């Protein structure tokens, strides 16, 4: 779909965060602040070229 719409695709939003206890809340899924910084960087790398 991203190719069809010519939009960036982030295959795994939690790349570099998932399964790292120091970056996630006790549920092991939702990031903590430092984890969100990594998520934001991952998304930014995909979106920045569109600007």
ZALOVEX-574777 format. One record per residue: x, y, z of N, C-alpha, C in turn; residue number from 1. Coordinates in Angstrom, 1 decimal. Example, Ala and Ser with C-alpha at 12.3 -4.5 7.8 and 13.67 -1.06 7.14 Angstrom:
REM ZALOVEX-574777
(site (13.2, -5.7, 7.8), (12.3, -4.5, 7.8), (13.2, -3.3, 7.8), 1)
(site (12.8, -2.2, 7.1), (13.7, -1.1, 7.1), (12.9, 0.0, 7.9), 2)
***
This chain:
REM ZALOVEX-574777
(site (0.8, -1.2, 0.0), (0.0, 0.0, 0.0), (0.9, 1.3, 0.0), 1)
(site (2.0, 1.2, 0.8), (2.8, 2.4, 0.8), (3.4, 2.7, -0.6), 2)
(site (3.8, 1.7, -1.3), (4.3, 1.9, -2.7), (3.2, 2.5, -3.6), 3)
(site (2.0, 1.9, -3.5), (0.9, 2.4, -4.3), (0.6, 3.9, -4.0), 4)
(site (0.7, 4.3, -2.8), (0.4, 5.7, -2.4), (1.6, 6.6, -2.3), 5)
(site (2.8, 6.0, -2.6), (4.1, 6.7, -2.6), (4.3, 7.3, -1.3), 6)
(site (4.2, 6.5, -0.2), (4.4, 7.0, 1.1), (5.5, 6.1, 1.8), 7)
(site (6.2, 6.7, 2.7), (7.2, 5.9, 3.4), (6.6, 4.8, 4.2), 8)
(site (7.3, 3.7, 4.4), (6.9, 2.6, 5.2), (7.9, 2.3, 6.3), 9)
(site (7.4, 2.2, 7.5), (8.2, 1.8, 8.6), (7.8, 0.4, 9.0), 10)
(site (8.6, -0.6, 8.6), (8.2, -2.0, 8.8), (8.0, -2.4, 10.2), 11)
(site (8.7, -1.9, 11.2), (8.6, -2.3, 12.6), (8.8, -1.0, 13.4), 12)
(site (7.7, -0.4, 13.9), (7.8, 0.8, 14.7), (8.7, 0.7, 15.9), 13)
(site (8.7, -0.4, 16.5), (9.5, -0.6, 17.8), (10.9, -1.1, 17.5), 14)
(site (11.4, -1.0, 16.3), (12.8, -1.4, 16.0), (13.8, -0.8, 17.0), 15)
(site (14.6, -1.6, 17.6), (15.6, -1.1, 18.6), (15.0, -0.8, 20.0), 16)
(site (13.7, -1.1, 20.2), (13.1, -0.8, 21.5), (12.5, -2.1, 22.0), 17)
(site (11.8, -2.9, 21.2), (11.2, -4.1, 21.6), (12.2, -5.1, 22.2), 18)
(site (11.7, -5.7, 23.3), (12.5, -6.7, 24.0), (13.7, -6.2, 24.7), 19)
(site (13.7, -4.8, 24.9), (14.8, -4.2, 25.7), (14.1, -3.7, 27.0), 20)
(site (14.3, -4.4, 28.0), (13.6, -4.0, 29.3), (13.9, -2.6, 29.8), 21)
(site (15.1, -2.2, 29.5), (15.4, -0.8, 30.0), (14.7, 0.3, 29.2), 22)
(site (14.1, -0.1, 28.1), (13.4, 0.9, 27.2), (11.9, 0.7, 27.2), 23)
(site (11.4, -0.3, 27.9), (10.0, -0.5, 27.9), (9.4, -0.5, 29.3), 24)
(site (8.1, -0.3, 29.4), (7.4, -0.3, 30.6), (7.3, -1.8, 31.1), 25)
(site (6.9, -2.1, 32.3), (6.8, -3.5, 32.8), (6.0, -4.4, 31.9), 26)
(site (5.1, -3.9, 31.1), (4.4, -4.8, 30.2), (5.2, -5.3, 29.1), 27)
(site (6.4, -4.8, 28.9), (7.3, -5.2, 27.8), (6.9, -4.8, 26.4), 28)
(site (5.9, -4.0, 26.3), (5.4, -3.5, 25.0), (5.6, -2.0, 24.8), 29)
(site (5.0, -1.3, 25.8), (5.0, 0.2, 25.6), (6.3, 0.8, 26.1), 30)
(site (6.8, 1.7, 25.2), (8.1, 2.3, 25.5), (8.1, 3.3, 26.7), 31)
(site (9.2, 3.4, 27.3), (9.5, 4.5, 28.3), (10.0, 5.7, 27.5), 32)
(site (10.3, 6.8, 28.2), (10.8, 8.0, 27.5), (11.9, 7.7, 26.5), 33)
(site (13.0, 7.1, 27.0), (14.1, 6.8, 26.1), (13.7, 5.9, 24.9), 34)
(site (12.8, 5.0, 25.1), (12.3, 4.2, 24.0), (11.5, 5.0, 23.0), 35)
(site (10.7, 5.9, 23.5), (10.0, 6.8, 22.6), (10.9, 7.7, 21.7), 36)
(site (12.1, 8.0, 22.3), (13.0, 8.8, 21.5), (13.6, 8.0, 20.4), 37)
(site (13.8, 6.7, 20.6), (14.2, 5.8, 19.5), (13.1, 5.6, 18.5), 38)
(site (11.9, 5.5, 18.9), (10.7, 5.4, 18.0), (10.6, 6.6, 17.1), 39)
(site (10.7, 7.8, 17.8), (10.7, 9.0, 17.1), (11.8, 9.2, 16.0), 40)
(site (13.0, 8.7, 16.4), (14.1, 8.8, 15.4), (13.8, 7.8, 14.2), 41)
(site (13.3, 6.7, 14.5), (13.0, 5.7, 13.4), (11.9, 6.3, 12.5), 42)
(site (10.9, 6.9, 13.0), (9.8, 7.5, 12.2), (10.4, 8.7, 11.4), 43)
(site (11.2, 9.5, 12.1), (11.7, 10.7, 11.5), (12.6, 10.4, 10.3), 44)
(site (13.4, 9.3, 10.4), (14.2, 8.9, 9.2), (13.4, 8.6, 8.0), 45)
(site (12.1, 8.1, 8.2), (11.2, 7.8, 7.1), (10.5, 9.0, 6.6), 46)
(site (10.2, 9.9, 7.5), (9.4, 11.1, 7.1), (10.2, 12.3, 6.6), 47)
(site (11.4, 12.5, 7.1), (12.2, 13.6, 6.8), (12.4, 13.9, 5.3), 48)
(site (12.6, 12.8, 4.5), (12.8, 13.1, 3.1), (11.5, 13.7, 2.4), 49)
(site (10.4, 13.5, 3.0), (9.2, 14.1, 2.4), (9.1, 15.6, 2.6), 50)
(site (9.9, 16.2, 3.5), (9.8, 17.6, 3.8), (10.6, 18.4, 2.8), 51)
***
